[in-house]
Amino acid sequence: MTIETGRPGIDGLGDVVRLLGEWQREGEPVQLHPGDLGWFWRFGPGRTAAATLTWSRAGQVVAAGLLDGADLLRLAFAPGAAQDEELARRVAGDVSEPARGVLPEGRAYVESPPGALVRDLLLKDGWAADDPWTVLGRDLGAPVPDPGVHVEAVGPEQAPEWAAVIRASFDGSTFTEERWHAMAAGVPYAGARCLLARDDQGAAVAAVAVWSAGAGRPGLIEPMGVHRDHRGRGHGRAITVAAARALREAGSSSVLVCCPSSNAGAVATYRSAGLERLTERHDVSRHPS
């Protein structure tokens, strides 16, 4: 049957979030997570809908993607669909031909789960492996220790502080209180929580958002940041431990996070919080000469 490419629109985003949650499986390759849409929702439902794509067969969605920026498509596949040749060829064609309106001409990137056939097809078509990312995770079957610092759940009252820590954690960040409210109003946030860590003086020093895919499924950290004025004091480790505790309370089977392998400090922070390095992965990229 023919594969159809579509966009769900604002009204269909809830169905995509639900499917992405159902597609998260322990022991399976890490792929686009409901939390990725949840974090993108900071730009509002309209932009999120415009950035979301689906691929369907006979009316059933078998793959979904998020345009995380104009030139990066992040993918997820229904169980058993990552090696579907008809689907892989349709997705590869969509991302390779700018006229189809998925990725623009020139430099572009595709993130797909390891082992997905679409990756092999793109590499054969001249795309190349890009810079490595490290995937880290921690099983949540056993209790998680206390983080050792004051950590509080963030609501509207703490939103300005949470936003300020995120801005102070990432160079060039434009995150605002308004974007926190937009994110918190999104469908994926029903299974999410934002946390804020404070030091002994009460200053907000670290922030994290955690996203559930449902009970018994892997949860996601996105983002985690430590205020640039408070680094080197263990706050990153503490807020990551708190994130794991929050996901365990939500019923998640494990906690996952991805970060550039070149960010050795972030990798070390996650490992200090009990996350193990699971694998290293590469997006594929097109770099026209």
PyMOL commands that set and color helices and strands:
alter all, ss='L'
color gray80, all
select helices_A, chain A and resi 9-23+34-43+45-50+85-96+98-100+117-124+159-169+177-184+187-191+228-230+235-249+264-272
alter helices_A, ss='H'
color red, helices_A
select strands_A, chain A and resi 3-6+52-57+60-67+72-77+108-111+128-139+150-153+192-198+204-211+218-226+254-260+276-286
alter strands_A, ss='S'
color yellow, strands_A
deselect
rebuild
show_as cartoon
